[in-house]
Amino acid sequence: MVRLRHVAFIACAVVALVGFSTVVTSQTRQTPRNRIAAPDCTGSEQWPASMAFVKLKNAGLTDNEKLDFTKTQVTRLASEQASRRLFRQVHRVVFTEHSGRRIEVITVNDASFDECSESGVDVFVVSQHFTP
């Protein structure tokens, strides 16, 4: 049941990716008055991007010498309040190697205003991206 929920959530995130892709840079993204602000874990040194890199490195897909970390892009695709203090977040992370090769992943993790690392990070490597 939990995996099915993640798959459905990822599917929604990929659909959202086609609709928008803005990078959130403030500590807390501002939302309309009737919505709750969500924690911002979009930095390239934040938990989702850091754990995505570790998992890619452990899988042998890249390493520290190959990546140009200054070109790493992190975009929050979705943030859903899971409980009073926890938010389930989906991020798109794009790593660029010095060779120009790009590695794109989707991450899913729980975050709070205290910590971006409230859970482990599920990492999904995007093998192809079809545009309309």
C-alpha positions as CSV (number, residue, x, y, z in Angstrom):
1,M,0.0,0.0,0.0
2,V,2.8,2.4,0.9
3,R,4.7,1.7,-2.4
4,L,1.5,2.2,-4.4
5,R,1.0,5.6,-2.7
6,H,4.6,6.5,-3.6
7,V,4.1,5.4,-7.2
8,A,0.9,7.5,-7.4
9,F,2.7,10.4,-5.8
10,I,5.6,10.2,-8.2
11,A,3.2,10.0,-11.2
12,C,1.6,13.3,-10.0
13,A,5.1,14.8,-9.5
14,V,6.1,14.0,-13.1
15,V,2.9,15.5,-14.4
16,A,3.6,18.6,-12.2
17,L,7.1,18.7,-13.7
18,V,5.6,19.3,-17.2
19,G,3.4,22.0,-15.9
20,F,6.0,24.1,-14.0
21,S,9.6,24.1,-13.0
22,T,10.6,26.9,-10.7
23,V,13.4,26.8,-8.3
24,V,12.5,27.8,-4.7
25,T,15.3,29.7,-3.1
26,S,13.9,31.2,0.1
27,Q,13.9,29.3,3.4
28,T,10.1,29.0,3.4
29,R,8.1,29.3,0.2
30,Q,5.3,31.9,0.6
31,T,1.8,30.7,-0.2
32,P,-1.6,32.2,-0.4
33,R,-3.2,33.1,3.0
34,N,-5.4,30.0,3.1
35,R,-2.5,27.6,2.6
36,I,0.3,26.5,5.0
37,A,3.8,27.3,4.0
38,A,6.0,24.3,3.5
39,P,9.6,23.7,4.5
40,D,12.1,24.5,1.8
41,C,14.6,21.7,1.2
42,T,15.6,22.7,-2.4
43,G,19.2,23.6,-1.9
44,S,21.9,21.6,-3.6
45,E,23.4,20.8,-0.2
46,Q,20.0,20.0,1.4
47,W,19.0,16.4,2.3
48,P,17.2,15.3,-0.9
49,A,20.0,16.3,-3.2
50,S,22.8,15.1,-0.9
51,M,21.1,11.7,-0.5
52,A,20.4,11.4,-4.2
53,F,24.1,12.0,-4.9
54,V,25.1,9.4,-2.3
55,K,22.8,6.8,-3.8
56,L,24.0,7.5,-7.3
57,K,27.6,7.3,-6.2
58,N,26.9,4.0,-4.3
59,A,25.3,2.6,-7.4
60,G,28.4,3.5,-9.5
61,L,26.5,6.0,-11.7
62,T,28.8,8.9,-10.9
63,D,31.3,10.2,-8.4
64,N,32.8,13.3,-6.9
65,E,35.4,13.9,-9.6
66,K,32.8,13.6,-12.5
67,L,30.2,16.0,-11.1
68,D,30.2,19.8,-11.4
69,F,28.3,20.5,-8.2
70,T,27.9,24.2,-9.1
71,K,25.5,23.2,-11.8
72,T,23.2,21.1,-9.6
73,Q,19.6,22.1,-10.0
74,V,16.9,21.2,-7.4
75,T,13.2,21.9,-7.9
76,R,10.5,21.1,-5.5
77,L,7.6,19.6,-7.4
78,A,5.2,18.9,-4.6
79,S,4.8,19.2,-0.9
80,E,1.9,17.7,0.9
81,Q,1.2,18.0,4.6
82,A,1.3,14.4,6.0
83,S,0.7,15.3,9.7
84,R,0.7,18.3,11.9
85,R,4.5,18.7,11.6
86,L,5.5,16.6,8.7
87,F,5.4,17.3,5.0
88,R,6.0,14.7,2.2
89,Q,8.0,16.4,-0.5
90,V,9.0,15.5,-4.1
91,H,12.0,17.1,-5.7
92,R,13.5,17.0,-9.2
93,V,17.3,17.0,-8.9
94,V,19.5,17.4,-12.0
95,F,23.3,16.7,-11.7
96,T,25.6,17.7,-14.5
97,E,29.0,16.1,-15.0
98,H,32.0,17.9,-16.3
99,S,31.5,16.0,-19.6
100,G,28.1,17.6,-20.0
101,R,26.2,14.4,-19.2
102,R,23.1,15.1,-17.1
103,I,21.7,12.7,-14.5
104,E,18.1,13.5,-13.5
105,V,16.4,12.0,-10.4
106,I,13.1,12.4,-8.6
107,T,13.3,12.2,-4.8
108,V,10.6,11.6,-2.2
109,N,11.1,12.3,1.5
110,D,9.5,13.7,4.7
111,A,10.5,17.1,6.0
112,S,9.6,19.4,8.8
113,F,10.4,23.1,9.5
114,D,13.1,21.7,11.9
115,E,14.7,19.2,9.6
116,C,14.7,18.2,6.0
117,S,15.9,14.8,7.0
118,E,12.8,13.5,8.8
119,S,12.9,10.3,6.7
120,G,15.1,8.5,4.3
121,V,15.0,9.5,0.6
122,D,13.5,7.4,-2.1
123,V,15.5,8.1,-5.3
124,F,14.1,7.4,-8.8
125,V,16.5,7.8,-11.8
126,V,14.7,9.3,-14.8
127,S,15.9,7.4,-17.9
128,Q,13.9,9.4,-20.4
129,H,12.0,12.7,-20.4
130,F,9.3,13.1,-23.1
131,T,8.2,16.6,-23.8
132,P,4.9,17.6,-25.4
